[in-house]
Amino acid sequence: MAFLQILIPMTNRTLSATFVSLFPESVSAFLSTSVLGKAMAKGCFSFSTVNMRDFATDAYKSVDDTPCGGGPGQLMRIDIVKNALQSAKDANAGKSQRVILTDPAGPLFSAADAKRLSDYDSLIFVCGRYEGIDSRIYSYVDESFSIGDFVLTSGELAATVMLDATLRFVPEVLGNAASADAESHASGLLEYSQYTRPIDYDGHQVPSWLLSGHHAQIADFRRAEQLLRTKMVRPDLFAKLMLDKRDQKLLESAEKLRPFPWEHKPE
């Protein structure tokens, strides 16, 4: 009655995700396409949804009420959300579980969080709507996350973003197993610039040092750019880095490689 599940043939390592949601149909289209759709077909992960409205207790299927003490908007009721969540937990019994609340007031979700969550067998996302969920929900979840300093109308959006980032650390989801480790934020650094053919296009050329065939030098040039890019674009991330003497020299050398394409901002 309350549980819609998409089952995929399992591989040796499968992560299941459950969305406790008022609008479960908003999840399926995103997770069934592109890289994630292929990963589902291979059995790397499966997902299911629990519709909170199925746990409403009145004839109108209402799930919200006015805030105690007054205030704008409507809050989702704790009894209904908790019962829906329990249904999801019961359906995933026997697996290592983590229950996550989408929360604009939560700590920022990071690549480190995604990598940590990828080790669980089951992730359950509780997706908020309206003015949010009765704050007693914190007693029933393991942690809460925000994906940025802004508010979304749909907790499902935030949940699918977090799941997408997490699945990239699940074996066989990406075609190249090294891709997740090389991407921005995986090491605390932003990613270096990348190019492909044509070598010369509209007067813009691929940097000559990428064409040298000297792999050790290319690795140094890329590291140097990552350091400079992180320092200039995300000084908050750069402040957390502990640079050794080699990285300090590479950072200095990056100035000689400028300008980089990401420095060019439209008027």
Kinemage of the C-alpha trace (Angstrom):
@kinemage 1
@onewidth
@group {chain A} dominant
@subgroup {mainchain}
@vectorlist {calphas} color= white
{ca met a 1} P 0.000 0.000 0.000
{ca ala a 2} L 2.595 2.528 1.016
{ca phe a 3} L 5.700 1.086 -0.533
{ca leu a 4} L 6.593 1.462 -4.198
{ca gln a 5} L 9.820 -0.368 -4.977
{ca ile a 6} L 11.915 -0.713 -8.109
{ca leu a 7} L 13.849 -3.968 -7.927
{ca ile a 8} L 16.984 -4.536 -9.988
{ca pro a 9} L 19.062 -7.751 -10.236
{ca met a 10} L 21.712 -7.516 -7.517
{ca thr a 11} L 25.498 -7.516 -7.891
{ca asn a 12} L 28.061 -8.135 -5.159
{ca arg a 13} L 27.739 -4.541 -3.909
{ca thr a 14} L 24.339 -2.882 -3.977
{ca leu a 15} L 23.233 0.260 -2.194
{ca ser a 16} L 19.515 0.740 -1.730
{ca ala a 17} L 17.991 4.186 -1.283
{ca thr a 18} L 14.505 4.913 0.039
{ca phe a 19} L 12.798 8.294 -0.226
{ca val a 20} L 10.164 9.090 2.391
{ca ser a 21} L 8.302 11.738 0.459
{ca leu a 22} L 5.047 13.515 -0.262
{ca phe a 23} L 5.789 13.480 -3.983
{ca pro a 24} L 7.607 10.202 -4.721
{ca glu a 25} L 6.972 10.517 -8.442
{ca ser a 26} L 9.462 13.410 -8.558
{ca val a 27} L 12.339 11.029 -7.766
{ca ser a 28} L 11.977 8.309 -10.403
{ca ala a 29} L 12.753 10.278 -13.560
{ca phe a 30} L 16.048 11.627 -12.257
{ca leu a 31} L 17.384 8.334 -10.922
{ca ser a 32} L 16.413 6.263 -13.966
{ca thr a 33} L 18.470 8.139 -16.566
{ca ser a 34} L 22.088 8.581 -17.674
{ca val a 35} L 24.877 7.158 -15.487
{ca leu a 36} L 22.531 6.279 -12.638
{ca gly a 37} L 20.117 4.512 -14.943
{ca lys a 38} L 22.964 2.353 -16.258
{ca ala a 39} L 24.146 1.686 -12.697
{ca met a 40} L 20.654 0.507 -11.756
{ca ala a 41} L 20.574 -1.798 -14.754
{ca lys a 42} L 23.863 -3.328 -13.578
{ca gly a 43} L 22.455 -3.811 -10.081
{ca cys a 44} L 24.801 -1.348 -8.375
{ca phe a 45} L 21.891 0.283 -6.599
{ca ser a 46} L 18.139 0.211 -6.246
{ca phe a 47} L 15.659 2.742 -4.975
{ca ser a 48} L 12.200 2.795 -3.516
{ca thr a 49} L 9.736 5.372 -2.244
{ca val a 50} L 7.348 5.659 0.673
{ca asn a 51} L 4.479 8.094 0.255
{ca met a 52} L 3.834 9.924 3.521
{ca arg a 53} L 0.263 10.644 2.508
{ca asp a 54} L -0.504 6.922 2.743
{ca phe a 55} L -0.074 7.277 6.510
{ca ala a 56} L -2.573 10.125 6.937
{ca thr a 57} L -5.344 9.340 9.390
{ca asp a 58} L -8.232 11.451 8.091
{ca ala a 59} L -10.449 11.245 5.047
{ca tyr a 60} L -8.696 14.231 3.438
{ca lys a 61} L -5.253 12.580 3.614
{ca ser a 62} L -3.869 15.709 5.273
{ca val a 63} L -0.260 15.548 6.429
{ca asp a 64} L 0.331 19.048 7.797
{ca asp a 65} L -0.964 21.506 10.366
{ca thr a 66} L -0.361 25.052 11.578
{ca pro a 67} L 2.720 25.736 13.742
{ca cys a 68} L 2.266 25.801 17.506
{ca gly a 69} L 2.772 29.352 18.736
{ca gly a 70} L 1.854 30.796 15.360
{ca gly a 71} L 3.857 31.540 12.271
{ca pro a 72} L 3.570 31.342 8.504
{ca gly a 73} L 2.947 28.222 6.469
{ca gln a 74} L 2.200 24.651 7.409
{ca leu a 75} L 4.361 22.032 9.130
{ca met a 76} L 4.389 18.332 8.322
{ca arg a 77} L 3.056 16.317 11.268
{ca ile a 78} L 5.507 14.222 13.253
{ca asp a 79} L 3.170 11.253 13.726
{ca ile a 80} L 2.586 10.824 10.004
{ca val a 81} L 6.229 11.324 9.011
{ca lys a 82} L 7.490 9.006 11.735
{ca asn a 83} L 5.114 6.206 10.734
{ca ala a 84} L 6.156 6.543 7.085
{ca leu a 85} L 9.805 6.466 8.123
{ca gln a 86} L 9.259 3.358 10.240
{ca ser a 87} L 7.750 1.619 7.227
{ca ala a 88} L 10.917 2.383 5.240
{ca lys a 89} L 13.148 1.135 8.047
{ca asp a 90} L 11.159 -2.079 8.403
{ca ala a 91} L 11.402 -2.714 4.663
{ca asn a 92} L 15.194 -2.447 4.909
{ca ala a 93} L 15.600 -4.441 8.107
{ca gly a 94} L 18.796 -6.447 8.325
{ca lys a 95} L 20.822 -3.942 6.318
{ca ser a 96} L 23.249 -1.337 7.645
{ca gln a 97} L 21.044 1.762 7.548
{ca arg a 98} L 21.480 5.521 7.730
{ca val a 99} L 18.478 7.847 7.986
{ca ile a 100} L 19.077 11.327 6.560
{ca leu a 101} L 16.868 14.394 6.875
{ca thr a 102} L 16.974 17.060 4.165
{ca asp a 103} L 17.320 20.227 6.206
{ca pro a 104} L 18.087 23.829 5.083
{ca ala a 105} L 19.411 24.437 8.609
{ca gly a 106} L 21.640 21.352 8.610
{ca pro a 107} L 25.407 21.177 8.100
{ca leu a 108} L 26.614 21.401 4.504
{ca phe a 109} L 26.845 18.096 2.681
{ca ser a 110} L 30.355 17.361 1.402
{ca ala a 111} L 32.253 14.857 -0.707
{ca ala a 112} L 33.574 13.340 2.517
{ca asp a 113} L 29.980 12.754 3.667
{ca ala a 114} L 29.122 11.166 0.329
{ca lys a 115} L 32.081 8.804 0.529
{ca arg a 116} L 31.211 7.834 4.118
{ca leu a 117} L 27.558 7.174 3.268
{ca ser a 118} L 28.525 4.976 0.317
{ca asp a 119} L 29.644 2.301 2.789
{ca tyr a 120} L 26.079 1.704 4.028
{ca asp a 121} L 23.737 -0.883 2.519
{ca ser a 122} L 20.655 1.308 2.893
{ca leu a 123} L 20.112 5.072 2.904
{ca ile a 124} L 16.721 6.477 3.864
{ca phe a 125} L 16.048 10.108 2.956
{ca val a 126} L 13.281 11.984 4.770
{ca cys a 127} L 12.222 14.752 2.390
{ca gly a 128} L 10.668 17.900 3.796
{ca arg a 129} L 8.087 20.199 2.185
{ca tyr a 130} L 6.107 23.324 3.120
{ca glu a 131} L 7.678 25.070 6.132
{ca gly a 132} L 9.395 21.829 7.065
{ca ile a 133} L 8.760 18.966 9.462
{ca asp a 134} L 7.884 19.127 13.164
{ca ser a 135} L 11.263 19.412 14.909
{ca arg a 136} L 10.683 16.217 16.849
{ca ile a 137} L 11.783 14.456 13.636
{ca tyr a 138} L 15.400 14.894 14.815
{ca ser a 139} L 14.749 12.166 17.375
{ca tyr a 140} L 14.143 9.653 14.590
{ca val a 141} L 16.909 10.422 12.074
{ca asp a 142} L 20.668 9.786 12.213
{ca glu a 143} L 21.795 13.071 10.701
{ca ser a 144} L 20.595 16.030 8.670
{ca phe a 145} L 22.162 17.890 5.748
{ca ser a 146} L 21.787 21.008 3.648
{ca ile a 147} L 23.198 21.189 0.124
{ca gly a 148} L 23.756 24.957 0.211
{ca asp a 149} L 22.854 28.299 1.697
{ca phe a 150} L 19.477 28.526 0.032
{ca val a 151} L 15.992 27.070 0.463
{ca leu a 152} L 14.351 24.652 -1.976
{ca thr a 153} L 10.650 23.971 -2.341
{ca ser a 154} L 11.420 20.257 -2.529
{ca gly a 155} L 13.428 18.122 -0.158
{ca glu a 156} L 13.417 15.493 -2.901
{ca leu a 157} L 15.758 17.687 -4.944
{ca ala a 158} L 18.294 17.852 -2.135
{ca ala a 159} L 17.968 14.116 -1.454
{ca thr a 160} L 18.590 13.123 -5.076
{ca val a 161} L 21.623 15.430 -5.216
{ca met a 162} L 23.071 13.776 -2.107
{ca leu a 163} L 22.354 10.297 -3.450
{ca asp a 164} L 23.935 11.121 -6.801
{ca ala a 165} L 27.131 12.301 -5.078
{ca thr a 166} L 27.146 9.213 -2.845
{ca leu a 167} L 26.612 6.692 -5.624
{ca arg a 168} L 29.720 7.931 -7.408
{ca phe a 169} L 31.722 6.237 -4.651
{ca val a 170} L 29.906 2.909 -5.041
{ca pro a 171} L 31.971 0.380 -7.038
{ca glu a 172} L 30.973 -0.027 -10.705
{ca val a 173} L 28.648 3.006 -10.770
{ca leu a 174} L 31.195 5.050 -12.730
{ca gly a 175} L 32.768 3.575 -15.822
{ca asn a 176} L 36.226 4.526 -14.551
{ca ala a 177} L 36.804 3.619 -10.906
{ca ala a 178} L 39.324 6.463 -10.528
{ca ser a 179} L 36.901 9.156 -11.684
{ca ala a 180} L 35.365 9.867 -8.275
{ca asp a 181} L 38.776 10.313 -6.653
{ca ala a 182} L 39.942 12.745 -9.345
{ca glu a 183} L 36.911 15.035 -9.301
{ca ser a 184} L 36.526 18.367 -7.562
{ca his a 185} L 36.299 18.177 -3.749
{ca ala a 186} L 37.340 14.520 -3.524
{ca ser a 187} L 40.784 15.554 -2.253
{ca gly a 188} L 39.788 18.928 -0.822
{ca leu a 189} L 40.876 20.633 -4.063
{ca leu a 190} L 38.899 21.844 -7.058
{ca glu a 191} L 39.454 19.902 -10.261
{ca tyr a 192} L 41.999 20.975 -12.882
{ca ser a 193} L 40.969 22.177 -16.359
{ca gln a 194} L 40.477 19.492 -18.999
{ca tyr a 195} L 40.555 19.565 -22.795
{ca thr a 196} L 40.044 17.339 -25.837
{ca arg a 197} L 40.237 17.699 -29.627
{ca pro a 198} L 40.284 19.903 -31.628
{ca ile a 199} L 43.628 21.172 -30.330
{ca asp a 200} L 43.062 24.640 -31.825
{ca tyr a 201} L 39.502 25.928 -31.883
{ca asp a 202} L 38.484 29.493 -32.692
{ca gly a 203} L 41.910 30.718 -31.600
{ca his a 204} L 41.748 28.896 -28.251
{ca gln a 205} L 44.432 26.249 -27.922
{ca val a 206} L 44.946 23.295 -25.632
{ca pro a 207} L 47.886 24.191 -23.342
{ca ser a 208} L 51.123 22.883 -24.833
{ca trp a 209} L 52.223 21.217 -21.599
{ca leu a 210} L 49.313 18.769 -21.870
{ca leu a 211} L 50.641 17.587 -25.239
{ca ser a 212} L 54.193 16.856 -24.111
{ca gly a 213} L 53.614 13.195 -23.276
{ca his a 214} L 55.624 13.672 -20.066
{ca his a 215} L 53.166 12.242 -17.549
{ca ala a 216} L 55.020 13.282 -14.401
{ca gln a 217} L 55.197 16.903 -15.583
{ca ile a 218} L 51.544 16.852 -16.608
{ca ala a 219} L 50.626 15.600 -13.125
{ca asp a 220} L 52.624 18.466 -11.589
{ca phe a 221} L 51.003 21.062 -13.855
{ca arg a 222} L 47.553 19.746 -12.967
{ca arg a 223} L 48.303 19.743 -9.253
{ca ala a 224} L 49.637 23.291 -9.516
{ca glu a 225} L 46.441 24.456 -11.209
{ca gln a 226} L 44.274 22.728 -8.616
{ca leu a 227} L 46.088 24.523 -5.824
{ca leu a 228} L 45.800 27.935 -7.469
{ca arg a 229} L 42.182 27.417 -8.509
{ca thr a 230} L 41.158 26.389 -5.008
{ca lys a 231} L 43.002 29.362 -3.498
{ca met a 232} L 41.356 31.858 -5.857
{ca val a 233} L 37.852 30.388 -6.224
{ca arg a 234} L 37.300 28.679 -2.863
{ca pro a 235} L 39.540 30.287 -0.236
{ca asp a 236} L 37.449 28.581 2.452
{ca leu a 237} L 38.581 25.170 1.172
{ca phe a 238} L 42.145 26.346 0.654
{ca ala a 239} L 42.369 27.473 4.279
{ca lys a 240} L 41.839 23.873 5.391
{ca leu a 241} L 44.778 22.514 3.384
{ca met a 242} L 48.136 21.603 4.867
{ca leu a 243} L 50.650 22.311 2.086
{ca asp a 244} L 54.069 20.705 2.120
{ca lys a 245} L 57.104 22.339 0.503
{ca arg a 246} L 56.433 20.630 -2.806
{ca asp a 247} L 52.862 21.944 -2.976
{ca gln a 248} L 54.068 25.430 -2.069
{ca lys a 249} L 56.507 25.351 -4.981
{ca leu a 250} L 53.815 24.050 -7.304
{ca leu a 251} L 51.481 26.840 -6.210
{ca glu a 252} L 54.145 29.399 -7.021
{ca ser a 253} L 54.722 27.796 -10.411
{ca ala a 254} L 50.989 27.948 -11.208
{ca glu a 255} L 51.224 31.722 -11.581
{ca lys a 256} L 53.430 31.139 -14.638
{ca leu a 257} L 50.720 29.054 -16.284
{ca arg a 258} L 48.031 31.704 -16.099
{ca pro a 259} L 45.533 32.673 -17.305
{ca phe a 260} L 43.280 29.657 -16.927
{ca pro a 261} L 39.848 29.413 -18.609
{ca trp a 262} L 37.987 29.614 -15.303
{ca glu a 263} L 39.483 33.067 -14.669
{ca his a 264} L 37.648 34.525 -17.668
{ca lys a 265} L 34.308 35.848 -16.516
{ca pro a 266} L 31.723 37.268 -18.923
{ca glu a 267} L 31.102 41.016 -18.791
